[in-house]
Amino acid sequence: MDLQTIKRDLSAVLTEYFERVAFPENGIFVVGCSTSEISGDWKGTNSRLDVGRAVVSTLEEFLIPRNIHVAIQGCEHINRALLVERKVAERNNLEIVSVVPAMHAGGGTQVAAYERMDDPVEVEHITAFGGIDIGGTEIGMHVKYVQIPVRMTNRRVGAANVVCLSSRPKLIGGQRAKYDFTEANKEDYVLGGSQ
């Protein structure tokens, strides 16, 4: 798989994502990425550091100018722990765990990110605003409830399928709840019947 094609594919996905999603500044963007799937192989069978490096450098081009923090999800062999900068973990009160990535326990993208981060740490769980799943890595456990799938026209990076997620606040309450503040919200009235 040509690395320039991977970078071009991912750039197209990220361009479209950030055109569709108003991602909050200082938010956390979760990335699940199978370098094996990008290369056309089954997850965990052909982890590639060069592909991971292409993914990480492309992510940086989009996230750093937007002041968005990345969390790279590892594979099942480290319980899908996430690699983040220590300052992000501390600022968000995330529980740091004792593990570091390897090619077949974390994966090529985590190893590539570990090389580039200033002070990387692994955390067990995160509640991010949104993110990207490249190759069916199942990032949903790390994205806020309520998750919103982002409908994309660009759906592949290399040979891997891509799914993107955003989120919104929960709608809570019952019959009397309102979801927009208008003049009607200030109107007082007598409630009838039993409450």
N, C-alpha and C positions, 0 to 999 in steps of 0.2 A: 504494500500500500504506500503510495506516494505521500510524503509528509505535507507537501504543499496543498495537495487535494484535501487532506484532513483539516488543515488550517483554514482553507477556503470554505469547506463545508460548515465547520464550526462557526466561522465568522458570519456566514449567512444566517445560521440559526440564531446566534446571539443578537445580530442586528434586528431581526424580526421580533425576537422576544422583547427587547428593550423598546421597540416601537409600540408594542402592544401593552406592556406592563409598566406602570408607574412604581418602580421599585424604590423603597425608601432609602435615603442616604444613611450610611452606617448600618444598613441591614445586612443580614447574612444570606448568602447565595449558596445553596447546597449543590454539589456536583457529584453525581455518581457516574463512574466511567469505566467501562470494560475495554481496555486496549486490545484484548483478544477479539471481542465482537467487532471493533472498528476494523480489525485486520481480516475479518471474515471467518473467525474461528469461534468455538464455544467458549463462554466465560471461563476464565481461570486456566485455560489450556495453552495460551501463547501470550503471556504478559510481555509487553514491550515498553522499555524505558524511552526509546526514541519517540514513540507515539504519545506516551504520557507527557514528555517534554513539549511536544507540539501542542497538545491540549492545554497545558498549564500556561505556556507563553501566550496563546491566543486568549485565554480567559483573562489574563492580566491586562491585555490591551483594552478589554471592555470594562472590567470591574474597577481597576485602579482610578481611571479618570472620573468614574461615577461615585467614588468613595464607598464602594460596596465590598464587604469582606467575604472571602471565599472559605467554604468548609468542604474539604474533599473527603467523601465517604469511602471507607475501605471496604474490603470484601468480607464475606461471611466468616473467614478464618480469623478475623479480629473483631467479630460481632458487629460489623458495620460501623466501627468507631470512626470519628471524623477528625481529620487533621486541620487545625486552625493555628493562627498565631496566638501565642500566650496572652498577649494584651486583649485579644478578642475573647478568649476564655475567661479571663479575669473580669473584664468589663461586663460580661453577660452572666457571671456567676455559674459557669459551666464546670462540671466535675471532670477534672483531669485524671486520666487513667495511665497506667504504666505499660505502654507498648510503643514500639516504633514500627514504621512500615518496612516491608520487604517485598520483593517482586511477587512472591506467591503467598503473602499474608499482608494484605493491604492493597497491593497492585502497583502497576507501572505509573499510574497517575499520582497516587499518593507518594511514591518514592520521588518522582519528579518534583512535586510540590515541596516535599521535605527539603530537597536540595536548595530550593529557591527562597524559602521562608527565612525570616530573620531569627525567630525563636519558636519553632513549631512544637506543638503538643497535640496529643490525641485526647478527645473527649468522648464520653460514652453516648451522649444524647444531645440533641440541639432542637430548637423550635424555630426554624428559619421562615422567612417570608415567602420564599420560593426557590426554584432551582431547575436543574436540568438533569435528566437521566439518559445517559448515552449507553445503550446496550442492555437495557432491562435489569438495572442494578437495584431497583426498588427504593427510591429516595423518600417515598411518602411518609415513612415513619419519622422523618426529620423535618417535615414541613408543617406549619401551623394548621390547626383545624379551624376554619373550613378551607379545604384545598380547592383550587379552581384549575382544571386543566386548561392550558393555553393552546388554542387551536393554531397549528403551524402549517405553513405550506412547505417549508424546509423541514424534512423529517428524518434526515439521515446524516451521519458523520461517518465517512468511509462506508463500510458495510453494515454499520450499527443503526438500529432504529433509535429515534430520539423522542422523548416525551418531556414536555415542560410543564411546570406547575407554578401557580401564583397562590395567593390566599386572600381571604377577606375576614373581617371580624364576624363572629357568630351573631345571628339575629336571635335575641333572647326575649322572653316575656310571653305574655298571653294575649287575651282579647283586647286589653286596654293599651298595649304597647304601641309605640310610634317609632318610626325609623328615620323620619326627617323632622327637623324643628321648624314649625311654621307658627303663624299667629293663632291657629286653632289649638296649639299646645297650651296656650295661656288661658283658654276659656274655662271658666268654672261652671259647674252644673251640679244639680242634685242627683245623686244616684238613686234609682228606684229599685224596689224589690230587695230580696236578701242578698247579701254579699258573700 
